[in-house]
Amino acid sequence: MPIRGSSGQNGLLWMLLVSCSSIASHRIATKPVAQAFAFATRPLTHRSTRQLSSGLFSEQGGTSSSSSKAQQPLTGWGHKLPPQDSPFWNDESPSQEKVTQSSSGGDGDNEPRTGWLHNTQPKKSSSQQNSVPGETPAQRLLRLEKAQKMRNHRIVSTPAFFPCGEGRRVVVTEHKISVPTNRDTEEEEEDRVDVFFRIVELVETSEHEQFFSTTLRQQFNLPTERANAYVEHAAMTNANHMILYLQGGPGFGAPAPVLGLGLSEKSSWASEALSKGYKRIVLMDQRGTGKSTPITKQTLEKRFPDLFALDELDKQTLSIDSVSPSIAEQLDAWEESNPDLSSRVGVAIGHAVEYMTYFRADNIVRDAEEIRDVLLLPPSQDMETVPRPWGAALGQSFGGFCMMTYLSQVSNPPQICLFTGGIAPMLTPVDEAYDALWDRIKERNLRYYDAYPDDVALVKRIVNRLSNSEQPVILPSGGHLTPRRFLQLGIALGGSPSAFASLHALFSSALLDPTEPDDASLEFTRAFLKEVDSAQSFEEAPLYFLLHESIYADGSNTSRSATEWSAHRMLETRTKTPNEFSYPLTSQLDSDARPVLMYGEMVFPWMAYGDFAELSGFGMRALSQSLATKDDWGPLYDAQHMRQTLASGTSKAAAAVYYDDMYVDFNACMKVTARGGPLEHAKVWITNDYQHSGLRDDGATIFTKLLGMAKGSVGTPS
């Protein structure tokens, strides 16, 4: 597993992993691997590494030169701090007393400080460039410059212009910054990930166009130079006129301007935001998605090669229809033939699980804070404690869940918070939430079959063909089209007004010869198989599969930390007694009154058993299972902080709640927004005019209404 750090740290971590493997191997004769590799798979922090290294080295009777060097204080630029007797540390300034006074009232002066990029209080974070008590002007400049260097802001491509009609023209710039993977580490050279974001803004003056078309394109070749020039040109001292978009998912990047997000007048929420006074729209690819150090099986293989070391052996023993042994049982079985490899895989599982925990909403909102900070001019010393929050933020679906984390954990969240189909069911147990969603999925299925009654028989024929096939139906991606994977196409039932028509067109293209009377002899068209692959994006965005249920795992609520494949368990509970979701039964019934019901927005453990090639193999299965059973997730939501923030008026919120939403249960949303609930001060617009995709379908209308509600110019609710 590649772990970045100083040479001394790398050597130390290597010794630690070898030691862990030795520990795991040493106890083979007395304990199974699956029971004893727990020590090796504990979260490995840099702090615990240092503590363990002290013991290891003292036992050997000495220390290495690299270890001694690693303990010297560094600035992060490759040189030492100034000596203690340097005038740098004793610079007196008339403003020093003022700085000390303005920054008092927080953590004690003796508390460890990790700088601008870190936070010693992760539950209530802020990336504001806070003053440090007693800091001299020289020290302040060093701190700010160090933070900027670590963030490594760059514009990664030349600006692109797009005509949008009605005299409107926009320019899009593509940016990246580097942020800590784990913000709780205290190491100078911590592991980092890139966060990619686009900025959309109107070209309003000839000087504005000149800067982007000539200055930025021709005068600056280095990405960092372009970024510095952009910040100086924008000259923003606050973020009042910037709006942040938080994408749904988790696992998908933000829509690309023009391609996935219209910018002509009234064409989308983004075009309306530009018309409503927001000068810059920031479209962030959340960490792990899009161009932000993406999580894919390929990138995981490079980072954790040992995690996949047993995949080839797994192929020889696993059947897609078999009852698979548990991860622990498989490790125990393989230990007999290769104990060292089995131990290394166990250690890799622990490291991979820890790594994945850094890709949830708590870090996503802190990444957004760093994006905002890097786009603003550094504040003057007497203004460092003045908040500079986003002017607004819009959260669609999972993006709304992130917004609730923003309101829970960030001291100064966006001034206006808009939710579209994205209120997290934080007051509803995860099993109860998924059980309610199965009822909503049933209703959407019945509405679909009402619209296309002939598809009742067609879907049954397709399911029968897949169920009775002697040979698996192989998709172009290498996955298997099983009945259960086919039924996952039902995720589209909760989409746009054209979703039903699109699904009907897909089903209608399935059979090469629909007149063939024998279901077992039916042949699927290649076009249909290709479309199925295209419609199911789990393999391109495995973060969705790996972390989808974790968005309900709120560590502040101990009764529901581990999700344990909740959607799957709720389905199994329903089908213990054959019912309408039992496709082996309903596919055999001649009656159109009992159609085969498709699935919704859920993930299942069997997705890693061959149905999806890029999600399968022992490594991905072990990782997904370990995340599903993880019971020590960190907190996501703080009801009291949300309520107090919105009650104070520093942030205002408005939400569109879709009554028939198939993805987010209406009743669970109402608990959160009810009087006394975490979002009781958010204004709520309840409508059944839209499905979950309302923002995509009629974004301009929805954005205008919600913004007016938040500002008080629209009287909803009445």
N, C-alpha and C positions, 0 to 999 in steps of 0.2 A: 504494500500500500504506500504510495508516494505521500510523504508528509514533508511539507516545506518548512524550512527553518535554517538556522545556522548550521555549520558543519558539525559543531559539537552536539547540537540538538539532534541532528539526524543520526549521528552515531549512537547517542544515548537511546533514542527511540528504537533503533535497530536492536540494541542490547536488550531493551525491555521486551520487544516482541519475541526475541529468541528465548529470553527467560520465561515468558509466558508459555511459549510452545514447549519448553523443557518441563515446566511445571505440569502442563497438560499431559505430556508424554510419560512423565515419571510415575503418575498415578494410574497407569493403564491396568496394572495388575489388581488394583483394589477398587476402582470406580469406573463406570462407563464414561466415555468422552462426553456424552450429552449432559451428564450430571455435573461434571467437574470443570468444563470449559467456561463456566460462569465467571470465574475470576478473570480469565483471559479476555472475556467479551464485555467486561465492565467499561463504561464510558472512559476513554483515555484522554484526559486533559493534560495540557502542558504543565499545570501546577502539580498534578499527581505524578507526572513523569519526573519532575525535579525532585519531589520528595523521595520517590523510589530510587532515583539515581544516587542520592546521598547515601542511602543504605547500601546499595550495590558497591559503590566506590569505597566506602569505609570498610566493608568486609574484605576488599582486596588490599587494604592497607595503603591506599594512595589515591591521587586524583590525576586525571589526564590533563595535558595542556589545553586541549580543545575545550574541556569542561570548564577549566578556569577562565579561559577567554570568554566563554559564553556567559559567564556571570558578571562580566564587566558591563556597566551601564552604557547603552548605546542610544543614539538619537534616531536611528532608523535610516540614516543616510550613509552609513558605512564608516563613521568616525566616532570618537569618544566624546562625551560631554566635556565642557570646559572644566579645569581643575576647581576644587572647592574654594581656593583663595583667589580665583580670577575675579577681576572687577565686574565681569559679566553678571555674577550673582549678587553683587552689592550695589548695583546701579540704583541710586535714589532718584525718584521722579516726583514732581509736584502732584501728578495725578495718581500716585500710588495709593495714597490714603483714600482717594475717591473710589478707585477700583476695589479696594478691600471692602469699603462700605457697601458698594452696589452689589457685591456678590455674597454678602453674608446672609445667614439665615437658612443655609442648606445643610449639606454634610459638614461634619466637623473638619477643622483644618488638618487634623492628623489622619483623616480617612485616606486610604490609598486612592490615587487619582490615575486614571488610565488615559486621559487626554480627550480630545474632541471626538474621536471615533468610537470610544467605548463608553460604557455606563456601568457604574458599580451598583445601580439600582435598576435591574432590568424590567421590573414591573411597571415603573413609571419613568420612561425614558424621554430624552429630548436631545436632538442633535444641535441645538443652539450653541453658538460659540461662546460658552459661558466663561466669564473671567475667573481667574484663579486668585484667591486671596494672597496678597503680598507680591504679586507678579510684577516684575519690572517691564517697561516697554520693550526692551530687548528680548526678554524671555517670551513675551506675548508674540512678538513677530516670529520667533523661532517656533513656537507652538503652532501658529496659524500656517506657517509655510510647511511645517512638517505634515500637518493634516492634509494640506492640498497635495503634497507630493505622494502621500500614501493613497489618496483617492484617485490620483492619476486620471483626472478628467481629460477626455479627448473627444474630438469630433472625428469619426472614423471614415467619413466619406464627404465628398463635396456637396454643398447644398443643392437641392432639387426644387425647381419651380413648377407649379401646376396652375393652369388657368381654370377658374371655377365659374365663369359666366357672371353676368350682372355686374361687370366691372371689378370682379373680385379675383385676386391672384394670391396664392399662398406659397410660402417657402417652407421646406421641411429639412431639418438637420438631424443627423443621427449621432448619438452620443453614447459613450460608455464611461463608467466609473468603476473603480475597484473598491470593494468593501470587505470587511472581515467575514469569513464564513461563520465563525463562532465569536460573538461579541463579548462573551464572558471570559475569554482568555486574557491574560495579562502579558503575553509575550509581545515583544516589539515586532518580530518577523512572523506574525501569525499567518495562517492559511487564508487566502482571499479568493473571492469570486467576482466576476464581472457582472455588472448590471447595465443592460442596454435600454436606451429610451430615445424616442423621437420627439421632437418639438415641432408643432405646427403653428405658424403665425402668419398673419396677413402682411402682404407687402404694401405698405401704406404711403411711402414717400420715395422720391427718386434717390435720396441719400441711403435709405434702407435697402433698396434694390442694388445700389452701387456696392454697398458693403458685402452683400452675399454673392453677387455675380462677379465682382472683380477682386475686392480686397481678400475675402475669405478663400476664394477659389485660386487666386494667382499668387498672392503674396506670402501665404503660409502653407508649407508643405507638410510639416509635422502635425499629427493629430492634436498633440498637446498645445501647440502654438495656435491652432485654429480655435481650440476651446478657450484659451486665455483671451484671444481677441474677441470671441463671441461674448464672453462675460463682460469685458470692458465696454463693448459696443452697446450691449443691452443696458448696462449701468443700473441694474435693479438693486435697490436698497431694501425692498420688501417683496413679498410674493402675492400681494393683494390681487394682481391681475393675471395670475396663473391658476389654471385648473388641472388637477391630477386625475387621470383615469385609472381605476383599479379594475382589472380584467377578471372575468369569471373563470372558473376552472374547478380545482387548481390544476395547473399543468400546461396552460396555453398562453402564448404570447399575446400582446395587445394587437388589435387590428391595424394593418398598415394603411396609412392615409391614401385616399383615392381608391386603392385596390379593395380594401375591406371597410372603408369608412368614407362616405361621401362628404365632400366639402363645398359643393355648390349650395346656394342659399336654400334653406329649409330641407336639405337632403338628409340631415342626420343631427344628432344631438351636438356633434362637434361644430358643425356649421352654425348652429344656433348659439353655441357658447361664444364663438367669435363675434356674432352679431350682438351679443348681450354685454360686451365690454371686456371679455377675457381676451387678453392679447396673446397669450401663449397656452397651448394645450400640450400637456406632457403625457405621452403614451408610453408607459413603462412595461417592458417585458419582465414580469416578476422573476426573481432569482430561480434558476433551474429551468426556465422556459425560453422559447424563442431564441434570441441571440445572447441571452444572459447566462453564460456558462451552463448550457443546457444539460439536463439529466436525461440520458438515454441509456439503453443497455450498452451501447458502444462506449460511451464515456465512463460508465460504471466499470466496464471491463478493464479500461485503462487505469482507473484509479484503484480498484480493488481486484486485481487479477486472481488472487487466491479464492475470492468469493465464487468464482466460476470454474474452479479447478476440477470439480467433480461432475461437471455438466455432461461430458461425454459418457462417463460411466452411468450416469442417470438415464441417458437415452436408452441404454441397453436393458434397463430394468423396469422402466415406467411405461404403463399402458394408459392411454387417454381415458379409458373406461374403468380402470382398476381403482380399488380402494387403496390409496397410497399410504405407506407408513408415515409417521410423523417425522419432522426434521430430526428430532433427537434420535429416533429409532434408526434412521438412515445413517446418521453419523456413527452411531454405535456399531452398526453392521459393517461400515467401511473401515472402521478403526482396526478391525482384525487383519485386514490386508495391507493397510497403509496408515499406521497410527500418526505419523508425522503430518501427512497431507490432511488427514481428518482434523487434526488439531489446528492446523493453519487455516482451514476453511472456517472452523468455529470462531477463531479470532477475527477473521475477516467479516463474518456476519455481524459481530458486535461493533466493529468500526463502521461498517456501512450503515447500520441502524442509527448510530450516533450522528453520522454525517447527514442522513436524511432528516433528522429532527431540526436542522438549521434552515429548512426550506418551508417553514410554515408562516402564518400571518404575522407572528410577532417580529420576525426578521424582515418580512416584506415591508411593513410600515416603517421600520427603521431605515431600510434602504431608501424609501421615499423621502424621508427626512434628509438623508445625505444628498439626494439629488437636488432637493430644494436649496440646501446650504451651498452646494457647489455652484449653483447658478446665480447666487446673489453676491454682490460685492461684500467684502469683509466689513463688518460694522466697525465704527470708531470705538475706541476703548471705553468711552462712557456710555455706549449704546449696546454693549455686548449682552446685557441681561434683558434687553427688550425683545419680547417674542416676535418672530417673523413667520407666522404660519402660512400655509397655502391659502390662497383666496377661496378656493373651493375644491372639492373632490367628489367624483361620481363613482359609485361602486355598483357594478352589475353582478348579480348572482353572488358567487364567491367573493367578488370584490366588495360586496356589502358586508360580508362576514369580516373581511379585512378592515373595513371602516369601523366596525364595532370594536375590533382590537385597537385601532387607532384611538378611538374615544376612551378605551380602557387603559392604555399603557403609555400614551404620549402626553406630555404635559400640555402641549399647545397643538391640538389637532386642527385640521382645516376649519376655516371660519364658517364654511357652509358644507354640510355633508348630505349628499343626495344618494338615496338607496333605490335601486330598481330590481325587484325580485330577489333581494339579498339580505333578509333579516334572519340571522342565525337562530335556530331553535334552542337557545342556551338554557331555557327553563324547562325543557322537555327531555326526558331520558332518551338516549339514542335509539333504543329498541322501540320505544313508543313512537318516535318520529318516523322511523322507517315503516313500521306497521301501518301508520296512517297513510304513508305515501303509496303503499301497495293498493289501498282502496282507491286512491286518486288515479292510479295507473289503470285499474280495472275500468273506471268510468271513461277514461280517454280511449281505451281499446273499444268499448262499446260504441262510442261516438264515431270512431273510425269505421267500424263495420256498418254503422247506420249509413254513412256516406258512401261506402263501397261494399254492398252486401255480397257481391259475387266473390269478394276476396276471402270470405269465410271458408269456402271450399278450396280455394287456391292455396291459402296458407296451410290448411290441413294436408293437402297433397305434398307440399314442399316439406313439411315436418315429417310426414310418413316416409318420404324418400330418404331424408337424412337419417331417420331413426333406424331404418332397415337396410342401410347400405352395408355390403360386405367389406368394401374398401372405403376408407375415409375420403371425403371430398376435399381436395387440396386447393387452397386459395393461392393466387399468384404470390402472396407474401410468404408462403410456406406454412401458414396456419391451417387448421382444420375447420371446415364449416360444419359444425355440429348443430343439432336442434337448438341447444341452449344459446350458442353464439348467434344463430339466426334470429332468435327471439330478442336478442339485445338490440336489434334494429329498431325496436319500439321506443328507444330513447328519443327518437325524432317526433313522437306523438305529441310532445309538449312544446313543440317549436312554433314556427311562424305560420300564418294562414295558409301558406302553400305546402306545409309539411305533409298533410294528408295526401295531397296530389302527388308529391314527390315519392312518398312511400308506395303509393298505388302504382306509379310508373315503374318503380324498381321491381315490385312483385310481378308485374305484367311481363317483364323482360326475362323472367327467371328460366322458363322452360323452352328448350329447343323445339319440342313438338308437344304443345299442350293437349293435343288430341289423343296422345298415347294413353290407353285405358289402364295400364298397369303402373301403379305408383312406383314400384320397385325398378321399373325400366326407364323412368324419366331421366332425361339428361339436361343438365344445366348449361346455359349459354356462357361462353367465356366472358362476354360483356357483363353479365350479371355478377359473376364471381369477382370481376375486377371492381365493379361498383360497390360490392359489399366491403371489400378491402378499403376502398376510398371513404366509405361512409363511417367506418369505425376507426377512429384515430388513436386508439389506446396505445398502439405500438410506437407511433411517432411521439406521443406524449405520455410515457410510462409514469410520470409523476402523478398523473390523474389516477392511475390504477394503484400506485403505491401509497398515496397520501390522501385519497379522497375521503375515506371515512375518518381520518385523523382530524379533519376540520370540525368534527363533533367531539373530539377528545380534549376537553377543557380540564387542564390539571387543577384548576381552582375548584372543580366539582369532583370530589373523590369518588362519588358514586358512579361516574361514567367515564373513567379515564381510558380503559381498554375497550375498544369497539368490537373486537373478535368477530369480524365479518357479520356485522349486525343485519344488513339487508338480506344476506344469504340465510342467516338463521331465522329471520322472520318469515322468509318464504318457505323454508323447510317446516316451520311450525304450522303454517297454513296447509301444506300438502301432506302432512302426516296422515290425515284423512283425505283421500282424493277429493279434490274440489276443482273450481274453475281454472286454477293456475297449474293443474296437473296436466301438462301437455301430452304425456303418454296416454292419458284417458281421453281428453277432449279431441285429440287428433283422430281418434278412432270412431267418434260419434258422428252419425249421419246428420243429426239435427243441426240446422243453422242457428238454433237458439243457444247452443253451447260452443262458441268459437274458441279457437286457441288464443290465449291472452299473451301478449308480448310483454317484455320487461321495460323498465324505465331507466332512470339515471342511477344505476347501481353498479358496484363492482363485486366480483365473486372470486373465491379462492381458485375455482377450476380454470380461471382465465390463464393461469400459469401452468396448466397441465397439457399444453399442446394446442389448445384452441387458438392462441395467439403466439406465433413463433417467437417474437421479440420479448414476450413476457414469460416465456417458458424456460425450462432448465432448472437444475437444483438451486443455482445461485439466486435467481429471481424469485423462485418459490420460497426459499428460506428467508429472503429479505422481506417479501410481502407478508409472510406468516409472522415473522418477528415483529413487524410494525403493527400488525393487527392485534397481537397479544400484548403489546407494550402497555404497561400500566403506570408509567411514571412520566407522562407527558407534562410539559410546563403549562402554565395558565395562559389562556387566550382572552378571557373576558373578565371585567370587573364591573359588576352592576352598579355599585355605589359611585364609582368614578364616572361612569357614563352618565348617570342621572345628575350628578353634581355639575359636570361639565356643561351639559345642555341647559340645566337650570340657571347657570350663571350667565348665560347669553354669550359667552365667548365663542361658542360654536352653536350653530343652528342646524337643524336637521329636518328633512322631509323625505318621505318614503312612498313609493308606489308598490302596493301589495296587490297581487293578482289573485283574485278569489279562486280561480280554477287552476292555479299553478300546480303542475305535476311534479315539479322538482323541489319546491319548498312549501311545506304544509301551511295552509292558511291559519288554522287554529293555533299552531305553534307560534306563528308570527304575532298573533293577537295577544298572546300571553306576554310577550316581550314589550309590546307597545301599550299595554293596558295601564291604567292609572296605578301607580306604585311600581311599575315595571322599569327595567333599565332604560328603555327608550320612551318613557311616558311623555317626555317633552318634545319628541319628534312629531311633526304633523304628518298624518297618514292619509293617503288617498287610496281607497279600496275600489277596485274596478274589475269587471269581468270582460272588458273590451279587448283585453290582451292576454296572451299566454306569456310564458317565461321570457320569450324573445321580444317582448314589447319594445325595448330600447332599440333593437335593430330594425323593427318593423315600422315604428313611428317615433323615432328618437327626438325629432325636433319638437313635436307636440308634448311629449312626456317631459323633456328637459325644461321647456318653457313653463309648464305647469308647476313642476317641483321647485324650480328656482323661485317662482313667484310665491309659492307657499312658504318657502324658507324665509324669504324677505318680507312676507306679510302683505304682498300686493294681490295675492289670490286667496280668496276666503274658503279654502278647503282645509280641513273639514268645516262644514257650515255650523 
